[in-house]
Amino acid sequence: MSEETCRQVLQSVRRNFSNRHKNLDDRLTMHYQRIENLIDKPESLSAERKELLAFHFTKEYSIESVAFCNPSIVPHPDQDNLPEGAMRVILSFRAIGEEHISSLTFRSGVLYKDNIFIMEPISPFVETSTVEENPTYKKSAFLMILEDVLRRKPVVNNIFDKLSEKFQFDDLKKSIQEVLLDQDASKAEMEAIDRIYWIARSNFVKCYRSETLLSERVIFPTGQNEIKGIEDARFVRFTDDDGDVRYYATYTAYNGQNILPVLLETRDFLKFKILSIYGKAVKDKGMALFPRKINGKYMMISRQDGENLFIMTSDHLHFWDQMQLLKTPRFPWEFVQIGSCSSPMETEKGWLLLTHGVGAMREYCIGAILLDLNDPTRIIGELEEPLIVPNEYEREGYVPNVVYTCGAIIHNGVLVIPYAISDTSSGIATIQVSDLLDRLDGLGTRAT
């Protein structure tokens, strides 16, 4: 292609696409840098030819073209400049696009005193994250994640003896290289090193520029464990024993063949740490973290067998080994399967947990149970009938006959439940918490 033809084609592409994206030049520069090492004599290329090459390795992706569903809701970190009784909130959604790839999108809005919800304007643009190239790890947590049989291998000890309690990915690579120079590693030891690298690459940081609007930020699959989708994030505002506040979300990573539960951590919804979680109890989907420790332990609702509801306890946020059965299907609307919806919400009478149940004709409904405040392994009440069922206007969609939520919030004595409607749209349902607790208090009380 001549320089003149190159210039003409570039002008045409720019004319068609420049007004469809923010910061397109930055994205093109990034894409060109990723392919430059494949080019013979890149220094001989004109700026126009480099840009056109970048355009050829760039494509648009409609993140919500297939489905939009499974909302979660938490208080926004910024509660300034609001009228009395109002709360700014963040909603997350599962967005499904081409090739059925799921990503995580956000909206923000304000719940006013009377629980009227006004969504803030949505940007027509979206922006994927950049991945931090040299993330930081904690040695104690890293070693805990390594299987016991691997921790006992001398090569592993030699690698980590060279590292401080907090180390970066580059430090880890350097330590491994030094150890391999000093000794010949066996096949088993090389497998241990491969496992160390796998764990490191499964824990990374995604960042967004501060000037992006919340609705422009899309957490799109980037790690090998999630390349085919990020599914059903359940966000919770977590308060530690010392009062420190962070936001966590559990989600399901899918690589096209296997699923892997993953923990996401953020303080500001600009920088997200993607953290692997491990242990015998880490399996299946639908994990939901409690918003604080209970009796000095982290606790999480989970599903272990695709049918029943379990509860997990741990001393460490990244390692879960202890689990016990919490609830089995009991009523017709949940005979096929039950699972968690929201993270448990603390009330004066107990932990309020929204559940989902699947019954005849694969109809999904939302139910509720009440757990003891001091011993959440004990159910003290449950609804015999579902709280929300699909009505005639909610049955049609990408996945019919489904109402589903990944999180709810209590505001001014009202339970606010954003919920997906047959994976096509979302609505909001509300109920007075006192009315719901009156129905739950002692109703269906039993010990599992």
C-alpha positions in Angstrom: 0.0 0.0 0.0 1.4 3.4 -1.0 1.7 6.1 1.6 -1.1 8.1 -0.2 -3.5 5.1 -0.2 -2.6 4.4 3.5 -3.4 8.1 4.3 -6.8 7.9 2.5 -7.8 4.6 4.2 -6.8 6.0 7.6 -8.9 9.2 7.0 -11.9 7.0 6.1 -11.6 4.8 9.2 -11.1 7.8 11.4 -14.1 9.5 9.9 -16.3 6.5 10.6 -15.1 5.6 14.1 -13.4 8.6 15.9 -16.7 10.0 17.3 -17.7 6.6 18.6 -14.9 6.4 21.2 -13.2 8.4 23.9 -9.4 8.3 24.1 -9.2 6.3 20.8 -5.6 7.6 20.2 -4.4 6.1 23.5 -6.0 2.8 22.7 -4.5 2.6 19.2 -1.1 3.4 20.6 -1.4 0.6 23.1 -2.6 -1.8 20.4 0.3 -0.9 18.1 2.8 -1.4 20.9 1.5 -4.9 21.4 2.2 -5.9 17.8 5.4 -3.9 17.1 7.7 -6.8 17.9 6.1 -8.8 15.0 7.0 -6.1 12.4 10.1 -6.2 10.3 11.9 -2.8 10.6 9.2 -0.9 12.5 11.4 2.2 12.5 10.8 2.5 8.8 7.0 2.9 9.1 5.3 6.2 9.0 3.1 7.4 11.8 0.0 6.9 9.5 1.0 3.4 8.7 1.5 2.5 12.3 -1.9 3.9 13.2 -3.6 2.1 10.4 -2.0 -1.2 11.5 -3.4 -0.5 15.0 -6.8 0.0 13.6 -6.6 -3.4 11.9 -5.9 -5.0 15.3 -8.8 -3.2 17.0 -12.4 -4.0 17.0 -15.6 -2.9 18.7 -17.5 -5.2 21.0 -21.1 -4.7 22.1 -20.9 -5.7 25.8 -24.7 -5.8 26.4 -25.9 -7.0 23.0 -27.1 -10.5 24.2 -28.3 -10.0 27.8 -28.2 -7.6 30.7 -29.0 -9.1 34.1 -28.2 -10.1 37.7 -27.8 -6.7 39.5 -26.0 -6.1 42.8 -26.2 -2.9 44.9 -24.0 -1.3 47.5 -23.6 2.2 49.0 -21.4 4.4 47.0 -18.0 5.4 48.6 -19.0 9.1 48.0 -22.0 10.2 50.0 -21.3 14.0 49.8 -23.8 16.6 48.7 -27.0 14.6 49.2 -30.3 15.7 50.8 -31.2 14.3 54.3 -32.2 10.7 54.2 -30.7 10.0 50.7 -28.1 7.5 49.8 -25.9 7.3 46.6 -25.6 3.7 45.4 -23.6 1.7 42.9 -25.3 -1.1 40.9 -23.3 -3.8 39.1 -24.7 -5.9 36.3 -23.7 -9.0 34.3 -23.5 -7.9 30.7 -23.4 -10.6 28.0 -22.2 -9.9 24.5 -20.9 -11.6 21.4 -19.8 -15.2 21.8 -21.8 -15.2 25.1 -18.9 -13.5 26.9 -19.9 -11.9 30.2 -18.4 -8.8 31.6 -19.2 -6.6 34.6 -20.7 -3.1 34.2 -21.8 -0.4 36.6 -24.5 2.2 37.1 -24.9 4.8 39.9 -27.9 6.6 41.3 -29.5 8.0 44.4 -32.1 6.4 46.7 -34.0 9.3 48.2 -35.6 9.4 51.7 -38.9 7.9 50.4 -36.9 5.3 48.3 -37.6 6.9 45.0 -34.6 5.9 42.9 -33.0 8.3 40.3 -30.3 6.8 38.1 -27.5 9.1 37.2 -26.9 9.8 33.5 -25.3 6.9 31.6 -22.4 7.6 29.3 -22.6 6.4 25.6 -18.9 5.3 25.9 -17.3 2.5 27.7 -13.6 1.8 28.6 -11.9 -1.4 29.5 -9.2 -1.4 32.2 -5.5 -1.5 32.0 -3.8 -4.3 33.9 -1.1 -3.4 36.4 2.1 -4.9 35.1 3.9 -5.5 38.4 1.4 -6.3 41.1 2.3 -6.7 44.8 1.7 -9.9 46.8 1.8 -10.9 50.5 4.2 -13.8 51.1 2.2 -15.3 54.0 -1.0 -15.4 51.9 0.9 -16.7 48.8 2.3 -19.6 50.8 -1.0 -20.4 52.3 -2.5 -20.8 48.9 0.2 -23.2 47.8 -0.8 -26.8 48.5 1.0 -28.3 51.5 2.8 -30.8 49.3 4.4 -28.0 47.3 5.3 -25.9 50.3 7.5 -28.7 51.6 9.7 -28.8 48.4 13.1 -27.2 49.0 13.0 -25.2 45.8 9.8 -23.4 47.0 11.5 -22.5 50.3 14.6 -21.3 48.5 12.4 -19.0 46.3 10.4 -17.5 49.1 13.4 -17.1 51.5 14.7 -14.5 49.1 11.4 -12.5 49.2 10.2 -10.0 51.8 6.6 -10.2 53.3 5.4 -7.9 50.5 7.0 -8.5 47.1 6.2 -7.7 43.5 5.9 -10.0 40.4 9.3 -8.9 39.2 10.8 -9.8 42.5 9.3 -13.2 42.2 10.6 -13.8 38.7 14.1 -12.7 39.8 14.1 -15.0 42.8 13.0 -18.0 40.7 15.7 -17.2 38.1 18.4 -17.0 40.8 17.3 -20.3 42.4 17.3 -22.1 39.0 20.8 -20.8 38.3 22.0 -22.2 41.7 20.5 -25.7 41.4 19.1 -28.2 39.0 15.3 -28.5 39.5 13.6 -31.9 39.2 10.4 -32.4 37.2 8.3 -32.1 40.4 10.1 -28.9 41.4 9.5 -27.4 38.0 5.8 -28.3 38.4 5.9 -26.4 41.7 7.4 -23.4 40.0 4.7 -23.5 37.3 2.1 -23.5 40.0 3.7 -20.5 41.6 3.6 -18.6 38.3 -0.1 -19.7 37.8 -1.1 -18.3 41.2 0.8 -15.1 40.6 -0.9 -14.6 37.2 -4.3 -15.4 38.7 -3.9 -12.4 41.1 -3.6 -9.0 39.4 -4.9 -5.5 39.4 -7.2 -3.7 36.9 -7.1 0.1 36.9 -9.2 2.9 35.3 -8.4 6.5 34.8 -9.9 8.8 37.4 -11.7 10.9 34.8 -13.8 8.0 33.5 -17.4 7.9 34.6 -18.6 4.9 36.6 -20.9 3.8 33.8 -18.0 3.9 31.4 -15.9 1.3 33.4 -16.3 -2.3 32.2 -14.5 -5.1 33.9 -13.9 -7.3 30.8 -12.3 -10.8 31.0 -8.5 -10.6 30.8 -7.0 -13.4 32.9 -6.7 -16.9 31.4 -9.1 -18.3 34.1 -11.9 -15.9 33.0 -11.3 -15.5 29.3 -14.9 -16.6 28.5 -16.7 -14.7 31.1 -17.1 -12.9 34.5 -20.4 -14.1 35.9 -22.7 -12.9 38.7 -20.7 -10.6 40.9 -22.1 -10.3 44.4 -20.8 -7.0 45.9 -20.7 -6.3 49.6 -19.5 -3.3 51.7 -17.2 -5.0 54.2 -16.2 -3.5 57.5 -13.1 -5.0 59.2 -12.7 -5.2 63.0 -10.6 -2.0 63.0 -13.3 -0.1 61.1 -11.5 -0.2 57.7 -14.0 -0.4 54.9 -13.5 -2.1 51.6 -15.8 -3.5 48.9 -15.6 -7.1 47.9 -17.3 -9.1 45.2 -17.4 -12.8 44.6 -17.8 -13.8 41.0 -17.5 -16.9 38.8 -14.6 -16.9 36.3 -15.2 -19.1 33.3 -12.5 -20.2 30.8 -14.7 -22.1 28.4 -14.5 -25.4 30.2 -14.2 -24.9 33.9 -15.4 -22.4 36.5 -13.4 -20.8 39.3 -14.7 -18.7 42.2 -12.8 -15.4 42.4 -12.7 -12.5 44.9 -12.6 -8.9 43.7 -11.5 -6.1 46.1 -11.8 -2.3 45.7 -12.0 0.8 47.7 -12.9 3.3 45.1 -14.2 1.4 42.0 -11.2 2.7 40.1 -8.6 0.1 41.1 -9.8 -3.5 41.4 -7.7 -6.4 42.8 -8.5 -9.7 41.3 -7.8 -12.4 44.0 -7.9 -16.1 43.8 -9.5 -18.0 46.6 -8.6 -21.6 47.5 -9.4 -24.5 49.8 -11.6 -27.6 49.9 -14.8 -25.5 50.2 -14.1 -23.4 47.1 -16.2 -24.9 44.4 -19.3 -24.4 42.3 -21.0 -20.9 42.1 -23.0 -18.5 44.2 -20.6 -17.4 46.9 -21.7 -14.5 49.1 -19.5 -12.9 51.7 -20.9 -11.6 55.0 -20.3 -7.8 55.5 -18.2 -8.3 58.6 -16.4 -11.0 60.6 -18.5 -13.0 63.1 -16.9 -14.4 66.2 -13.5 -13.5 64.7 -14.2 -15.5 61.5 -14.9 -14.6 57.9 -18.1 -16.3 56.7 -19.6 -16.9 53.3 -22.7 -18.5 51.9 -21.9 -21.0 49.1 -23.2 -23.8 46.9 -21.1 -27.0 46.8 -23.2 -29.4 44.9 -25.5 -27.5 42.6 -28.5 -28.2 44.7 -28.2 -27.2 48.4 -27.1 -24.1 50.4 -23.9 -24.2 52.5 -22.1 -21.9 54.8 -18.3 -21.5 55.0 -16.0 -20.2 57.7 -12.4 -19.2 57.6 -9.6 -17.4 59.4 -8.2 -16.1 56.1 -10.1 -14.3 53.3 -8.3 -16.2 50.6 -8.4 -19.8 52.0 -11.6 -21.6 52.8 -11.5 -25.2 54.1 -14.5 -25.4 56.4 -18.1 -25.8 55.3 -21.4 -27.2 56.5 -24.8 -27.7 55.1 -27.2 -24.8 55.8 -30.3 -25.6 53.9 -31.8 -28.2 51.5 -34.7 -27.6 49.1 -37.9 -27.7 51.2 -40.7 -26.1 49.2 -42.0 -26.9 45.7 -40.7 -23.6 44.2 -37.1 -24.6 45.1 -37.2 -28.4 44.6 -34.7 -28.4 41.7 -32.0 -26.1 43.2 -31.4 -23.4 45.8 -28.6 -20.9 46.1 -27.8 -17.5 47.5 -28.7 -14.2 45.9 -27.4 -11.4 48.1 -24.7 -11.2 50.7 -26.5 -11.5 54.1 -27.8 -8.2 55.5 -27.7 -7.5 59.3 -31.0 -6.7 61.0 -32.0 -6.5 64.7 -33.6 -10.0 64.4 -30.9 -11.8 62.4 -29.0 -12.0 59.2 -31.5 -11.5 56.3 -30.4 -13.7 53.3 -32.1 -13.6 49.9 -32.1 -16.9 48.2 -33.0 -18.2 44.7 -35.0 -21.3 44.1 -35.6 -23.2 40.9 -38.8 -25.2 40.5 -41.0 -26.8 37.8 -40.4 -25.6 34.2 -37.0 -24.1 35.4 -38.8 -21.1 36.9 -36.5 -19.0 39.1 -37.9 -17.2 42.1 -36.4 -15.2 45.0 -37.0 -16.2 48.6 -35.7 -15.2 52.0 -34.3 -16.9 55.1 -33.3 -15.5 58.5 -30.0 -16.6 60.2 -29.1 -16.2 63.9 -27.0 -13.1 64.4 -24.4 -14.8 66.6 -24.5 -18.2 64.9 -25.4 -17.9 61.2 -25.1 -21.6 60.8 -28.6 -21.7 62.4 -31.7 -20.9 60.4 -34.3 -19.2 62.6 -36.9 -18.4 59.9 -37.7 -18.9 56.3 -40.5 -18.0 53.8 -42.7 -20.8 52.7 -43.6 -18.9 49.5 -41.2 -16.9 47.4 -40.8 -13.2 47.9 -40.6 -12.4 44.1 -41.9 -14.6 41.3 -42.0 -13.8 37.5 -45.3 -12.2 36.6 -46.8 -12.4 33.1 -44.9 -9.3 31.9 -41.5 -10.7 33.1 -41.6 -14.2 31.6 -40.2 -13.4 28.1 -36.6 -12.8 27.5 -33.2 -14.3 26.7 -33.7 -16.8 29.5 -37.4 -17.0 30.2 -39.2 -17.4 33.5 -36.3 -16.0 35.6 -36.2 -13.3 38.3 -32.8 -13.1 39.9 -30.7 -10.8 42.0 -27.1 -10.7 43.2 -27.6 -8.2 46.0 -30.0 -6.0 47.9 -29.7 -3.1 50.4 -31.6 -1.8 53.4 -32.4 1.9 53.3 -34.6 3.8 55.7 -36.2 0.6 56.9 -37.0 -0.6 53.4 -35.4 -3.6 51.6 -34.5 -2.5 48.1 -34.0 -5.4 45.7 -32.8 -4.7 42.1 -33.6 -7.8 40.1 -33.1 -9.2 36.6 -36.1 -9.9 34.4 -35.5 -13.0 32.2 -31.9 -11.7 31.6 -33.2 -8.9 29.4 -33.8 -6.0 31.7 -33.9 -5.2 35.4 -36.4 -3.7 37.9 -36.5 -2.8 41.5 -38.8 -4.2 44.2 -39.2 -2.9 47.7 -40.7 -4.2 51.0 -40.7 -2.9 54.5 -38.0 -4.7 56.5 -40.3 -4.9 59.6 -43.0 -6.6 57.5 -40.6 -9.2 56.1 -39.1 -9.9 59.5 -42.5 -10.4 61.0 -43.2 -13.0 58.4 -39.8 -14.6 58.9 -39.6 -14.5 62.7 -40.3 -18.0 63.8 -41.9 -19.0 60.5 -40.5 -22.4 59.4 -38.0 -22.3 62.3 -35.9 -25.4 62.3 -32.3 -26.5 62.9 -30.5 -28.0 60.0 
